[in-house]
Each structure stands twice: as structure tokens, then as C-alpha cells.
Amino acid sequence: QEKSDAIPDPCDPFDPADPQEWREISQVVAQADIPGCRNPRLWLSQIRAVLSGSTIDLKARNRCVQDMARHHLMPVIEIVAGRRGLQIGDVSCVN
């Protein structure tokens, strides 16, 4: 049991390298019921974030993740970020 607790979930969107603000936003979005997205946690785990002032730019692992973020996750992400006084900037693809 202890070993399974120590192994991180491969779909865990909360990368310690990401800004705290993005980790908090991801945690809320991961639990949201998002039309067209059965598992937001899986998609969020493939997005990294860069904070610049009050703007968070998102870096998707590939085009598929980028499209899912733009077309399904973004409405929820923007609402959650807005409540924290933050804006979401660009959603780019690292590949």
C-alpha cells in the first residue's frame, strides 16, 4: 500500500515545476464536468504553464492537446483563472 501511495499518478496535472497559480487552477478544472472532455485530468497532465505577471501561457505537449485545451478546457480555465485575477494568454504547442 505504501509503495502505491508513493508512485505519482501518470495523469496528475499538478507538476511541481508549474507555477502555484496554475496548479491551483488545474486542480479545480480537473474536477469540472466539461462537455466534450471525459477526463480533464488526463489532458491537463499534458499542459505546462509559464506565468508572466498576471498572464499564464500554456504549453501543450502536442497539437491534439493544444486543440483540446483551446476548444474544450479553455472556457473553464479562463473562468477559474479570472476568479484569481489572472488571464490565460497563448496556448502553444511545444512540438
N, C-alpha and C positions, 0 to 999 in steps of 0.2 A: 504494500500500500504506500509506504513512504517513497519508494522509487518512482511510482507513477505520479505522485504529487510533485516530485522534483523535475519531471520532464515537461518542458513547456509545450503547450498546445500548438501544433503547426499552423493553426488558423487564428492564433492570438494576435489581434490587431495592435496590441499595446507594446510596441517596440520601445525599449528604454532609450534608444538613441533619438527618438522623436521628441519634439517639444512637449512639455507637460500639457499645454493647452490643447494640442492635437490628441494626445492620449485621452484627455477628458472628453473631448468631442467624440472620438471614436467609440469610447465606452457607451455613450448614450445612443449613438447611431447603430451600433452593433446589436442593440436590443430592440430597435424600432421595427415595426411592421411596414415594410417598404414594398409597394406594388411593383411587380416585375423583378423582384430580388428576393429569392427564397432564403439566402444565407448572407446577410450583410457582413457578418464577421469574417467570412472567407474572403470577400472582396477587399475589405478594409485591411486585412493582413498583407495585402499586396500593394499597399499605398504607403509611401513615406511622405513626410511633411517637412517643409522649411518655413520657419517663422521669420518674417521681416517686418518689424514694427507691429502693426495690428493686422497684418495680412499673412495668411497661410497659403503657400503654394504647395500643390500636391504633385507628387511624382509617382506615376503608375508604373508597375513592372512591365506591362506590355499594352498594346492597343486595345485588347479586349477589356482589360481592367480599366483603362482610360475611358472607354465608351460606357462601361457600367457606371463608373463614377459620375461622368457627365450627365447621363440620361436617367439614372435611377437614384443614386445616392445623393447627388448634389442638392436637390430640394431640401432634404432633411439635414444634411451637413450645414447648409447655409443658415437654416433656422437656428440650429444649435449653436453655431459659431456666433451668429448675430446676438443671441442672448448673452454672450460673453464679451460683447463689444469687439468682435473680430470679424474680418472679412475673408472670404476664400478667393484667392487670385486665380492663377493659371492651374490647369490640370494638364500636365505634360507627361510624355512617355519617356522613360529612361532608355529605351531601346530604339 
